[in-house]
């Protein structure tokens, strides 16, 4: 016994209509075919093309992106132009970093204050911790509150353990000490770079006393120390 399907007649009607429309289109003038396509298929086709372009662009971006990060610095609470690339462009040229193969950047949009619970400050810290976790971030520059925050989280190196002898001599009287970790041991986590010609040239810390610290799990210690040297080139 055949079971009656109440949707069968409707489905057959739809299929019959489609067949009928296709039959009509076979012999229709080109103008009518174009009008039919525009009415029923143009929007869908455009959306598919856009989706394909996006997928191709995404794949291209991933395949052609720099293979790793040669240098990354976060500038906190600075007064410079966050869109400027002059400082990092000069540094990559100084270090002969091939930016088609290796990424190098300075993010000068970061903000932090111990009594500031703003969305911007929260995003800045979350972004910093994410990049530190991956070992990508090399340098943090900021005020005492900022360096204290990262020192408490044991995110900064004892800078005297990694600086070469000439830089240790140069910054011997500019060391910044902060409490690190749970035991609160005070270590030199950074150096004051208030008189840096390059930072002053690009107005990064006008009327401020910036401190530069090196991230504890930086993958590019040599480039981090080279950056400190570079920002003192006249």
N, CA, C and O of each residue as an XYZ file, in Angstrom:
936
protein
N       0.848     -1.194      0.000
C       0.000      0.000      0.000
C       0.879      1.237      0.000
O       1.794      1.346      0.816
N       0.615      2.172     -0.903
C       1.430      3.378     -1.018
C       1.047      4.366      0.071
O      -0.130      4.656      0.287
N       2.057      4.873      0.748
C       1.809      5.891      1.774
C       1.731      7.240      1.107
O       2.606      7.593      0.316
N       0.724      7.984      1.402
C       0.512      9.282      0.769
C       1.429     10.318      1.405
O       1.489     10.449      2.627
N       2.132     11.041      0.567
C       3.010     12.121      1.016
C       2.363     13.434      0.612
O       2.267     13.761     -0.571
N       1.921     14.181      1.619
C       1.170     15.407      1.319
C       2.026     16.465      0.636
O       1.502     17.389      0.013
N       3.418     16.322      0.760
C       4.294     17.295      0.121
C       4.667     16.895     -1.297
O       5.284     17.672     -2.026
N       4.284     15.652     -1.695
C       4.749     15.141     -2.975
C       4.219     15.971     -4.132
O       4.960     16.333     -5.047
N       2.916     16.269     -4.078
C       2.319     17.039     -5.171
C       2.967     18.417     -5.291
O       3.211     18.921     -6.387
N       3.234     19.003     -4.132
C       3.867     20.318     -4.130
C       5.271     20.241     -4.711
O       5.665     21.087     -5.513
N       6.040     19.201     -4.294
C       7.402     19.039     -4.793
C       7.403     18.808     -6.296
O       8.214     19.378     -7.026
N       6.482     17.964     -6.745
C       6.384     17.702     -8.178
C       6.062     18.973     -8.940
O       6.585     19.209    -10.029
N       5.191     19.792     -8.354
C       4.810     21.044     -9.006
C       6.017     21.960     -9.160
O       6.189     22.601    -10.197
N       6.850     22.021     -8.128
C       8.049     22.854     -8.178
C       8.992     22.354     -9.261
O       9.517     23.131    -10.058
N       9.199     21.024     -9.274
C      10.087     20.450    -10.282
C       9.544     20.664    -11.684
O      10.291     20.968    -12.614
N       8.244     20.504    -11.824
C       7.632     20.726    -13.132
C       7.800     22.167    -13.575
O       8.048     22.442    -14.748
N       7.663     23.089    -12.623
C       7.794     24.508    -12.961
C       9.208     24.833    -13.391
O       9.423     25.584    -14.342
N      10.201     24.245    -12.662
C      11.594     24.481    -13.018
C      11.881     23.973    -14.421
O      12.520     24.656    -15.222
N      11.388     22.733    -14.719
C      11.593     22.159    -16.052
C      10.938     23.034    -17.118
O      11.490     23.252    -18.197
N       9.756     23.522    -16.788
C       9.044     24.366    -17.742
C       9.805     25.664    -18.010
O       9.920     26.102    -19.155
N      10.333     26.283    -16.926
C      11.081     27.522    -17.091
C      12.351     27.290    -17.905
O      12.705     28.102    -18.760
N      13.034     26.176    -17.633
C      14.257     25.863    -18.374
C      13.963     25.646    -19.856
O      14.719     26.068    -20.732
N      12.849     24.980    -20.103
C      12.462     24.739    -21.502
C      12.184     26.059    -22.217
O      12.564     26.238    -23.374
N      11.522     26.975    -21.526
C      11.230     28.276    -22.122
C      12.513     29.059    -22.395
O      12.627     29.739    -23.414
N      13.484     28.957    -21.471
C      14.710     29.732    -21.599
C      15.581     29.262    -22.763
O      16.346     30.038    -23.336
N      15.451     27.969    -23.102
C      16.294     27.428    -24.177
C      16.079     28.197    -25.482
O      17.025     28.454    -26.227
N      14.864     28.547    -25.734
C      14.525     29.197    -26.998
C      14.289     30.701    -26.831
O      13.932     31.390    -27.787
N      14.495     31.209    -25.595
C      14.235     32.622    -25.354
C      15.357     33.480    -25.929
O      16.491     33.014    -26.039
N      15.060     34.725    -26.298
C      16.105     35.647    -26.755
C      17.136     35.885    -25.655
O      16.858     35.682    -24.473
N      18.314     36.313    -26.055
C      19.400     36.539    -25.094
C      18.999     37.560    -24.040
O      19.340     37.410    -22.866
N      18.281     38.592    -24.448
C      17.878     39.638    -23.511
C      17.041     39.060    -22.379
O      17.233     39.421    -21.218
N      16.119     38.170    -22.707
C      15.268     37.569    -21.679
C      16.073     36.654    -20.759
O      15.812     36.587    -19.558
N      17.057     35.946    -21.331
C      17.916     35.103    -20.501
C      18.692     35.932    -19.494
O      18.822     35.552    -18.330
N      19.211     37.078    -19.951
C      19.967     37.973    -19.064
C      19.064     38.509    -17.968
O      19.459     38.555    -16.803
N      17.838     38.920    -18.337
C      16.893     39.449    -17.346
C      16.529     38.385    -16.316
O      16.414     38.669    -15.123
N      16.350     37.146    -16.799
C      16.026     36.036    -15.881
C      17.184     35.775    -14.915
O      16.980     35.570    -13.719
N      18.394     35.789    -15.457
C      19.584     35.581    -14.608
C      19.702     36.678    -13.559
O      19.970     36.404    -12.390
N      19.500     37.929    -13.988
C      19.607     39.053    -13.048
C      18.571     38.965    -11.934
O      18.848     39.310    -10.785
N      17.384     38.502    -12.285
C      16.307     38.454    -11.294
C      16.491     37.328    -10.296
O      16.215     37.503     -9.109
N      16.960     36.160    -10.764
C      16.970     34.980     -9.900
C      18.366     34.571     -9.391
O      18.478     33.947     -8.336
N      19.415     34.916    -10.128
C      20.727     34.364     -9.791
C      21.831     35.402     -9.542
O      22.885     35.055     -9.008
N      21.611     36.647     -9.915
C      22.698     37.638     -9.844
C      23.202     37.838     -8.419
O      24.410     37.822     -8.186
N      22.286     38.027     -7.452
C      22.702     38.282     -6.071
C      23.486     37.101     -5.502
O      24.513     37.276     -4.847
N      22.981     35.902     -5.767
C      23.672     34.708     -5.267
C      25.063     34.585     -5.880
O      26.029     34.251     -5.194
N      25.150     34.857     -7.176
C      26.442     34.773     -7.867
C      27.427     35.778     -7.296
O      28.595     35.451     -7.085
N      26.967     37.001     -7.043
C      27.842     38.036     -6.474
C      28.359     37.603     -5.104
O      29.542     37.759     -4.804
N      27.461     37.055     -4.268
C      27.873     36.611     -2.939
C      28.905     35.487     -3.025
O      29.854     35.457     -2.241
N      28.728     34.577     -3.960
C      29.687     33.472     -4.126
C      31.039     34.012     -4.571
O      32.078     33.586     -4.068
N      31.027     34.955     -5.521
C      32.281     35.547     -6.008
C      33.007     36.263     -4.881
O      34.223     36.135     -4.739
N      32.257     37.024     -4.074
C      32.871     37.739     -2.943
C      33.483     36.748     -1.958
O      34.589     36.960     -1.461
N      32.759     35.666     -1.681
C      33.264     34.646     -0.750
C      34.538     34.011     -1.284
O      35.489     33.790     -0.534
N      34.558     33.715     -2.588
C      35.755     33.109     -3.191
C      36.932     34.066     -3.127
O      38.049     33.659     -2.806
N      36.691     35.340     -3.430
C      37.761     36.347     -3.368
C      38.318     36.448     -1.954
O      39.530     36.535     -1.760
N      37.416     36.434     -0.958
C      37.864     36.525      0.435
C      38.726     35.331      0.816
O      39.767     35.488      1.454
N      38.288     34.127      0.421
C      39.056     32.919      0.747
C      40.427     32.964      0.081
O      41.432     32.622      0.705
N      40.471     33.383     -1.179
C      41.745     33.478     -1.896
C      42.657     34.507     -1.237
O      43.853     34.275     -1.061
N      42.067     35.655     -0.872
C      42.863     36.701     -0.217
C      43.407     36.212      1.123
O      44.573     36.445      1.444
N      42.559     35.530      1.909
C      42.987     35.021      3.212
C      44.117     34.009      3.047
O      45.109     34.052      3.775
N      43.961     33.102      2.088
C      45.001     32.108      1.846
C      46.296     32.762      1.399
O      47.379     32.366      1.828
N      46.183     33.770      0.533
C      47.374     34.484      0.054
C      48.078     35.190      1.213
O      49.303     35.148      1.321
N      47.290     35.841      2.080
C      47.867     36.556      3.221
C      48.616     35.616      4.144
O      49.697     35.943      4.634
N      48.032     34.435      4.383
C      48.667     33.460      5.270
C      49.945     32.916      4.649
O      50.959     32.766      5.331
N      49.894     32.622      3.357
C      51.042     32.016      2.688
C      52.184     32.989      2.474
O      53.348     32.588      2.447
N      51.856     34.283      2.319
C      52.901     35.273      2.043
C      53.287     36.083      3.273
O      54.145     36.961      3.179
N      52.674     35.809      4.430
C      53.009     36.556      5.644
C      54.428     36.228      6.093
O      54.931     35.136      5.830
N      55.088     37.201      6.788
C      56.429     36.922      7.313
C      56.447     35.647      8.135
O      55.504     35.366      8.875
N      57.521     34.871      8.010
C      57.564     33.551      8.633
C      57.675     33.610     10.149
O      57.250     32.684     10.839
N      58.246     34.697     10.676
C      58.323     34.827     12.131
C      58.535     36.289     12.489
O      58.651     37.144     11.610
N      58.585     36.566     13.770
C      58.758     37.936     14.238
C      60.196     38.149     14.670
O      60.690     37.475     15.574
N      60.864     39.091     14.018
C      62.260     39.385     14.331
C      62.375     40.386     15.468
O      63.383     40.415     16.174
N      61.336     41.216     15.650
C      61.375     42.198     16.728
C      59.972     42.722     16.969
O      59.222     42.990     16.029
N      59.622     42.867     18.261
C      58.329     43.441     18.631
C      58.478     44.228     19.923
O      59.076     43.749     20.887
N      57.930     45.437     19.936
C      57.992     46.292     21.127
C      56.623     46.914     21.372
O      55.928     47.308     20.435
N      56.249     46.996     22.637
C      55.025     47.691     23.028
C      55.408     48.961     23.777
O      56.120     48.905     24.779
N      54.936     50.103     23.293
C      55.157     51.385     23.954
C      53.888     51.755     24.716
O      52.825     51.936     24.121
N      54.012     51.866     26.033
C      52.877     52.196     26.887
C      52.872     53.681     27.250
O      53.911     54.281     27.524
N      51.659     54.253     27.243
C      51.435     55.615     27.745
C      52.369     56.633     27.088
O      52.877     57.534     27.756
N      52.591     56.489     25.801
C      53.501     57.411     25.115
C      52.734     58.563     24.485
O      51.505     58.544     24.414
N      53.474     59.562     24.030
C      52.869     60.761     23.445
C      53.098     60.853     21.948
O      52.767     61.868     21.334
N      53.660     59.810     21.350
C      53.965     59.842     19.926
C      52.763     59.504     19.055
O      51.668     59.221     19.541
N      53.008     59.545     17.760
C      51.980     59.209     16.781
C      51.938     57.690     16.628
O      52.897     57.107     16.121
N      50.852     57.028     17.051
C      50.811     55.561     17.001
C      50.834     55.002     15.584
O      51.122     53.822     15.389
N      50.533     55.836     14.598
C      50.531     55.358     13.212
C      51.899     55.509     12.542
O      52.107     55.020     11.432
N      52.817     56.178     13.210
C      54.135     56.408     12.608
C      54.949     55.116     12.560
O      54.942     54.330     13.508
N      55.643     54.907     11.454
C      56.509     53.729     11.303
C      57.977     54.127     11.135
O      58.820     53.280     10.840
N      58.278     55.395     11.320
C      59.643     55.876     11.052
C      60.679     55.205     11.955
O      61.758     54.836     11.493
N      60.358     55.049     13.228
C      61.325     54.455     14.150
C      61.590     52.989     13.808
O      62.744     52.563     13.751
N      60.538     52.227     13.584
C      60.743     50.802     13.273
C      61.349     50.635     11.889
O      62.129     49.708     11.669
N      61.005     51.511     10.951
C      61.609     51.432      9.619
C      63.116     51.684      9.696
O      63.910     51.014      9.035
N      63.486     52.662     10.515
C      64.910     52.943     10.685
C      65.645     51.796     11.342
O      66.780     51.485     10.979
N      64.992     51.160     12.319
C      65.632     50.047     13.024
C      65.790     48.829     12.124
O      66.836     48.180     12.147
N      64.771     48.508     11.333
C      64.880     47.345     10.446
C      65.967     47.565      9.398
O      66.654     46.624      9.002
N      66.121     48.818      8.949
C      67.200     49.121      7.999
C      68.562     48.989      8.685
O      69.511     48.460      8.107
N      68.641     49.477      9.916
C      69.877     49.406     10.707
C      70.301     47.955     10.936
O      71.491     47.640     10.921
N      69.312     47.070     11.149
C      69.582     45.663     11.440
C      69.546     44.774     10.197
O      69.782     43.569     10.278
N      69.248     45.380      9.050
C      69.120     44.602      7.807
C      68.104     43.475      7.942
O      68.337     42.356      7.486
N      66.981     43.780      8.570
C      65.902     42.795      8.711
C      65.070     42.793      7.435
O      64.558     43.833      7.018
N      64.939     41.643      6.828
C      64.126     41.499      5.625
C      62.663     41.400      6.047
O      62.212     40.347      6.498
N      61.925     42.500      5.898
C      60.544     42.545      6.383
C      59.576     41.782      5.486
O      58.395     41.662      5.812
N      60.066     41.261      4.353
C      59.225     40.380      3.545
C      59.245     38.949      4.094
O      58.367     38.139      3.798
N      60.264     38.666      4.897
C      60.389     37.330      5.485
C      60.166     37.338      6.998
O      59.754     36.330      7.571
N      60.434     38.465      7.637
C      60.339     38.547      9.098
C      59.557     39.800      9.493
O      59.776     40.884      8.951
N      58.663     39.633     10.423
C      57.876     40.767     10.910
C      58.664     41.528     11.967
O      59.375     40.931     12.775
N      58.530     42.854     11.954
C      59.114     43.713     12.984
C      58.157     44.886     13.181
O      57.747     45.529     12.215
N      57.805     45.158     14.431
C      56.825     46.224     14.648
C      56.948     46.837     16.041
O      57.488     46.235     16.969
N      56.425     48.061     16.147
C      56.260     48.746     17.429
C      54.782     49.082     17.558
O      54.212     49.730     16.681
N      54.167     48.648     18.635
C      52.776     48.996     18.907
C      52.772     50.117     19.938
O      53.048     49.901     21.118
N      52.454     51.319     19.465
C      52.473     52.491     20.344
C      51.067     52.895     20.777
O      50.817     54.061     21.083
N      50.153     51.929     20.802
C      48.765     52.234     21.184
C      48.434     51.761     22.597
O      47.285     51.857     23.027
N      49.423     51.255     23.318
C      49.152     50.608     24.598
C      48.968     51.614     25.733
O      49.608     52.666     25.763
N      48.074     51.266     26.670
C      47.791     52.150     27.806
C      47.677     51.332     29.088
O      47.159     50.215     29.100
N      48.186     51.936     30.174
C      48.036     51.302     31.490
C      48.165     52.350     32.596
O      48.991     53.259     32.519
N      47.341     52.203     33.611
C      47.459     52.964     34.848
C      46.890     52.081     35.946
O      45.868     51.429     35.729
N      47.521     52.036     37.126
C      47.080     51.114     38.176
C      45.646     51.337     38.643
O      44.995     50.400     39.104
N      45.148     52.563     38.528
C      43.785     52.858     38.976
C      42.832     53.042     37.805
O      41.739     53.584     37.967
N      43.248     52.588     36.618
C      42.426     52.757     35.419
C      41.845     51.415     35.001
O      42.581     50.503     34.624
N      40.543     51.297     35.067
C      39.870     50.060     34.679
C      39.176     50.199     33.328
O      38.196     49.508     33.051
N      39.691     51.094     32.490
C      39.067     51.350     31.194
C      39.209     50.148     30.275
O      40.041     49.266     30.493
N      38.379     50.135     29.245
C      38.414     49.048     28.268
C      39.752     49.032     27.540
O      40.308     47.962     27.294
N      40.281     50.221     27.189
C      41.559     50.301     26.481
C      42.693     49.691     27.290
O      43.526     48.959     26.755
N      42.720     49.996     28.576
C      43.774     49.454     29.431
C      43.660     47.942     29.545
O      44.664     47.231     29.525
N      42.438     47.461     29.664
C      42.216     46.007     29.756
C      42.684     45.316     28.478
O      43.370     44.296     28.535
N      42.315     45.869     27.332
C      42.704     45.278     26.053
C      44.223     45.285     25.902
O      44.806     44.315     25.418
N      44.865     46.386     26.318
C      46.319     46.491     26.207
C      47.019     45.395     27.002
O      47.946     44.755     26.504
N      46.580     45.183     28.219
C      47.213     44.165     29.053
C      46.933     42.760     28.533
O      47.822     41.909     28.533
N      45.703     42.513     28.090
C      45.366     41.201     27.545
C      46.192     40.909     26.295
O      46.676     39.793     26.105
N      46.345     41.915     25.454
C      47.139     41.748     24.237
C      48.590     41.477     24.582
O      49.230     40.618     23.975
N      49.112     42.216     25.562
C      50.508     42.034     25.975
C      50.748     40.627     26.490
O      51.722     39.979     26.106
N      49.872     40.155     27.350
C      50.052     38.834     27.926
C      49.962     37.747     26.864
O      50.689     36.755     26.922
N      49.077     37.931     25.900
C      48.950     36.945     24.830
C      50.231     36.873     24.007
O      50.691     35.785     23.663
N      50.807     38.032     23.692
C      52.018     38.059     22.868
C      53.234     37.597     23.670
O      54.132     36.955     23.126
N      53.263     37.922     24.955
C      54.354     37.436     25.811
C      54.324     35.916     25.894
O      55.368     35.267     25.851
N      53.133     35.353     26.012
C      52.989     33.905     26.117
C      53.583     33.189     24.906
O      54.158     32.109     25.039
N      53.442     33.791     23.729
C      53.967     33.163     22.519
C      55.466     33.407     22.327
O      56.074     32.836     21.421
N      56.068     34.253     23.178
C      57.492     34.560     23.035
C      57.777     35.581     21.963
O      58.932     35.784     21.589
N      56.732     36.233     21.459
C      56.906     37.183     20.355
C      57.377     38.546     20.824
O      58.135     39.211     20.119
N      56.941     38.979     22.009
C      57.249     40.331     22.468
C      58.658     40.393     23.042
O      59.054     39.535     23.831
N      59.416     41.420     22.636
C      60.802     41.558     23.069
C      61.004     42.685     24.078
O      61.776     42.546     25.026
N      60.313     43.791     23.871
C      60.568     44.984     24.678
C      59.262     45.617     25.137
O      58.281     45.661     24.393
N      59.265     46.102     26.363
C      58.182     46.940     26.883
C      58.806     48.268     27.294
O      59.796     48.298     28.025
N      58.225     49.357     26.823
C      58.664     50.690     27.231
C      57.474     51.380     27.882
O      56.367     51.364     27.342
N      57.702     51.983     29.039
C      56.607     52.664     29.716
C      57.086     53.375     30.968
O      58.287     53.510     31.203
N      56.120     53.831     31.774
C      56.454     54.527     33.021
C      56.677     53.514     34.137
O      56.637     52.304     33.911
N      56.914     54.022     35.345
C      57.223     53.139     36.470
C      56.056     52.205     36.795
O      56.272     51.038     37.120
N      54.829     52.707     36.712
C      53.667     51.853     37.000
C      53.596     50.675     36.036
O      53.295     49.550     36.435
N      53.872     50.945     34.776
C      53.818     49.890     33.766
C      54.893     48.839     34.003
O      54.614     47.640     33.986
N      56.130     49.297     34.227
C      57.219     48.343     34.461
C      56.996     47.567     35.757
O      57.311     46.379     35.828
N      56.456     48.228     36.783
C      56.150     47.531     38.034
C      55.130     46.421     37.808
O      55.255     45.330     38.364
N      54.125     46.705     36.994
C      53.087     45.709     36.720
C      53.694     44.453     36.079
O      53.426     43.335     36.519
N      54.498     44.644     35.056
C      55.077     43.490     34.368
C      56.141     42.794     35.215
O      56.338     41.585     35.099
N      56.818     43.550     36.054
C      57.805     42.932     36.940
C      57.126     42.028     37.961
O      57.609     40.932     38.245
N      55.999     42.490     38.515
C      55.271     41.665     39.493
C      54.832     40.342     38.872
O      54.777     39.316     39.549
N      54.526     40.377     37.594
C      54.127     39.162     36.904
C      55.306     38.356     36.394
O      55.123     37.393     35.649
N      56.511     38.737     36.783
C      57.744     38.060     36.368
C      57.856     37.973     34.839
O      58.245     36.949     34.278
N      57.503     39.072     34.201
C      57.543     39.124     32.740
C      58.825     39.765     32.215
O      59.090     39.725     31.014
N      59.630     40.363     33.118
C      60.797     41.096     32.666
C      62.090     40.466     33.171
O      62.157     39.944     34.284
N      63.105     40.529     32.331
C      64.428     40.023     32.688
C      65.157     40.948     33.639
O      64.859     42.140     33.711
N      66.117     40.395     34.371
C      67.147     41.210     35.001
C      67.988     41.734     33.845
O      68.778     40.990     33.264
N      67.824     43.006     33.510
C      68.423     43.534     32.294
C      69.949     43.521     32.324
O      70.600     43.512     31.279
N      70.510     43.519     33.528
C      71.975     43.489     33.625
C      72.541     42.129     33.230
O      73.740     41.991     32.987
N      71.660     41.123     33.169
C      72.125     39.775     32.809
C      72.246     39.592     31.303
O      72.848     38.620     30.847
N      71.683     40.514     30.525
C      71.692     40.329     29.068
C      72.379     41.460     28.310
O      72.750     41.281     27.150
N      72.555     42.609     28.936
C      73.184     43.713     28.220
C      74.677     43.455     28.043
O      75.334     42.960     28.958
N      75.215     43.786     26.873
C      76.669     43.680     26.693
C      77.395     44.706     27.564
O      76.785     45.650     28.067
N      78.680     44.513     27.733
C      79.448     45.330     28.681
C      79.368     46.823     28.396
O      79.264     47.625     29.324
N      79.415     47.205     27.117
C      79.405     48.637     26.808
C      78.076     49.287     27.178
O      78.051     50.430     27.634
N      76.961     48.559     26.983
C      75.668     49.110     27.374
C      75.491     49.100     28.885
O      74.844     49.990     29.438
N      76.058     48.105     29.559
C      76.007     48.096     31.030
C      76.724     49.317     31.590
O      76.260     49.940     32.545
N      77.840     49.645     30.997
C      78.583     50.825     31.433
C      77.790     52.096     31.138
O      77.719     53.002     31.969
N      77.195     52.153     29.946
C      76.436     53.328     29.538
C      75.230     53.586     30.443
O      74.888     54.736     30.720
N      74.594     52.512     30.898
C      73.358     52.660     31.673
C      73.522     52.302     33.150
O      72.538     52.064     33.850
N      74.738     52.267     33.607
C      74.995     51.872     34.996
C      74.245     52.739     36.001
O      73.800     52.243     37.036
N      74.102     54.022     35.706
C      73.420     54.924     36.641
C      71.977     55.203     36.214
O      71.353     56.142     36.708
N      71.449     54.384     35.295
C      70.077     54.588     34.810
C      69.213     53.339     34.982
O      68.164     53.205     34.351
N      69.660     52.442     35.831
C      68.906     51.209     36.036
C      67.631     51.472     36.834
O      67.614     52.304     37.741
N      66.563     50.750     36.482
C      65.324     50.848     37.236
C      65.048     49.515     37.921
O      64.978     48.475     37.268
N      64.891     49.555     39.248
C      64.651     48.351     40.044
C      63.162     48.246     40.388
O      62.508     49.245     40.688
N      62.647     47.023     40.338
C      61.249     46.782     40.699
C      61.129     45.426     41.374
O      61.978     44.552     41.197
N      60.070     45.262     42.146
C      59.821     43.993     42.819
C      59.324     42.978     41.803
O      58.403     43.247     41.032
N      59.949     41.808     41.816
C      59.604     40.774     40.852
C      59.094     39.530     41.563
O      59.699     39.045     42.520
N      57.953     39.020     41.068
C      57.429     37.772     41.593
C      56.816     37.889     42.967
O      56.661     38.988     43.500
N      56.464     36.741     43.546
C      55.781     36.692     44.833
C      56.683     37.076     45.994
O      56.216     37.634     46.988
N      57.993     36.777     45.873
C      58.879     37.092     46.999
C      59.269     38.565     47.044
O      59.884     39.021     48.007
N      58.908     39.307     45.997
C      59.152     40.749     46.015
C      60.609     41.147     45.922
O      60.976     42.251     46.323
N      61.442     40.268     45.403
C      62.858     40.614     45.262
C      63.010     41.744     44.242
O      62.443     41.692     43.151
N      63.773     42.749     44.610
C      63.966     43.881     43.711
C      65.129     43.578     42.764
O      66.240     43.267     43.191
N      64.838     43.678     41.478
C      65.872     43.441     40.474
C      65.837     44.570     39.441
O      64.822     45.252     39.305
N      66.927     44.768     38.721
C      66.951     45.814     37.681
C      66.201     45.329     36.433
O      66.757     44.593     35.618
N      64.953     45.742     36.293
C      64.111     45.247     35.208
C      64.136     46.155     33.976
O      63.519     45.843     32.958
N      64.843     47.264     34.073
C      64.866     48.171     32.930
C      65.864     49.288     33.097
O      66.547     49.400     34.115
N      65.931     50.114     32.067
C      66.810     51.291     32.105
C      66.019     52.509     31.656
O      65.184     52.428     30.755
N      66.292     53.634     32.296
C      65.668     54.886     31.878
C      66.225     55.293     30.512
O      67.439     55.315     30.304
N      65.320     55.614     29.588
C      65.746     56.043     28.251
C      65.202     57.447     27.949
O      64.875     57.774     26.808
N      65.117     58.247     28.988
C      64.571     59.602     28.865
C      65.339     60.435     27.857
O      64.752     61.254     27.150
N      66.652     60.234     27.784
C      67.492     61.061     26.908
C      67.774     60.398     25.564
O      68.731     60.765     24.882
N      66.949     59.424     25.177
C      67.156     58.748     23.898
C      66.903     59.711     22.735
O      65.800     60.245     22.612
N      67.898     59.941     21.885
C      67.701     60.850     20.738
C      66.571     60.413     19.810
O      65.800     61.244     19.330
N      66.475     59.110     19.558
C      65.459     58.630     18.627
C      64.042     58.771     19.206
O      63.123     59.188     18.500
N      63.865     58.424     20.485
C      62.545     58.566     21.097
C      62.135     60.034     21.138
O      60.971     60.369     20.913
N      63.082     60.890     21.421
C      62.785     62.323     21.459
C      62.517     62.871     20.057
O      61.682     63.758     19.878
N      63.223     62.342     19.077
C      63.028     62.794     17.697
C      61.597     62.575     17.224
O      61.040     63.384     16.481
N      61.011     61.461     17.669
C      59.646     61.143     17.233
C      58.604     61.434     18.317
O      57.461     60.985     18.231
N      59.018     62.196     19.342
C      58.102     62.713     20.365
C      57.338     61.618     21.109
O      56.171     61.787     21.460
N      58.019     60.489     21.343
C      57.317     59.375     21.971
C      57.018     59.597     23.459
O      55.984     59.144     23.951
N      57.890     60.272     24.162
C      57.662     60.431     25.601
C      58.001     61.860     26.024
O      58.945     62.094     26.780
N      57.221     62.794     25.526
C      57.431     64.204     25.849
C      57.050     64.449     27.308
O      55.949     64.110     27.742
N      57.990     65.051     28.065
C      57.783     65.362     29.487
C      57.480     64.116     30.311
O      56.757     64.183     31.305
N      58.027     62.995     29.900
C      57.881     61.750     30.647
C      59.257     61.120     30.855
O      60.235     61.525     30.228
N      59.322     60.129     31.736
C      60.569     59.414     31.991
C      60.380     57.936     31.649
O      60.115     57.123     32.534
N      60.512     57.596     30.396
C      60.264     56.210     29.977
C      61.365     55.257     30.422
O      62.533     55.629     30.537
N      60.960     54.032     30.666
C      61.887     52.961     31.045
C      61.735     51.836     30.030
O      60.621     51.487     29.640
N      62.841     51.281     29.613
C      62.827     50.167     28.662
C      63.180     48.877     29.386
O      64.206     48.790     30.061
N      62.317     47.875     29.238
C      62.569     46.558     29.817
C      62.539     45.496     28.744
O      61.889     45.667     27.713
N      63.242     44.391     28.980
C      63.278     43.289     28.027
C      62.468     42.120     28.584
O      62.641     41.718     29.734
N      61.589     41.589     27.753
C      60.670     40.528     28.180
C      61.436     39.235     28.440
O      62.358     38.878     27.707
N      61.033     38.550     29.493
C      61.809     37.427     30.017
C      61.936     36.262     29.040
O      62.952     35.567     29.047
N      60.925     36.036     28.200
C      61.009     34.912     27.270
C      61.124     35.379     25.816
O      60.677     34.703     24.890
N      61.733     36.542     25.647
C      61.944     37.071     24.293
C      62.729     36.075     23.442
O      63.700     35.474     23.901
N      62.294     35.915     22.209
C      63.009     35.053     21.269
C      64.135     35.796     20.556
O      64.913     35.205     19.808
N      64.207     37.106     20.804
C      65.155     37.931     20.045
C      65.918     38.878     20.974
O      65.869     40.097     20.810
N      66.618     38.306     21.942
C      67.364     39.128     22.904
C      68.388     40.013     22.188
O      68.550     41.182     22.538
N      69.074     39.462     21.194
C      70.081     40.244     20.480
C      69.453     41.458     19.794
O      70.021     42.550     19.820
N      68.291     41.269     19.185
C      67.619     42.386     18.535
C      67.084     43.387     19.561
O      67.045     44.590     19.304
N      66.676     42.881     20.715
C      66.189     43.772     21.774
C      67.305     44.677     22.279
O      67.096     45.878     22.444
N      68.479     44.122     22.524
C      69.611     44.940     22.979
C      70.093     45.854     21.858
O      70.550     46.968     22.115
N      69.992     45.383     20.611
C      70.377     46.227     19.476
C      69.434     47.424     19.357
O      69.857     48.508     18.957
N      68.164     47.231     19.701
C      67.211     48.341     19.658
C      67.579     49.405     20.688
O      67.503     50.601     20.406
N      67.973     48.972     21.871
C      68.414     49.921     22.892
C      69.615     50.718     22.384
O      69.699     51.928     22.593
N      70.521     50.047     21.734
C      71.680     50.732     21.179
C      71.246     51.712     20.070
O      71.739     52.837     19.985
N      70.319     51.254     19.236
C      69.891     52.066     18.090
C      69.231     53.372     18.498
O      69.478     54.408     17.881
N      68.392     53.338     19.534
C      67.661     54.565     19.886
C      68.562     55.624     20.502
O      68.105     56.725     20.810
N      69.847     55.300     20.685
C      70.811     56.290     21.176
C      71.747     56.776     20.077
O      72.700     57.509     20.342
N      71.474     56.369     18.852
C      72.258     56.882     17.733
C      71.747     58.271     17.380
O      70.549     58.466     17.170
N      72.638     59.212     17.317
C      72.251     60.607     16.998
C      71.819     60.713     15.533
O      71.459     61.796     15.072
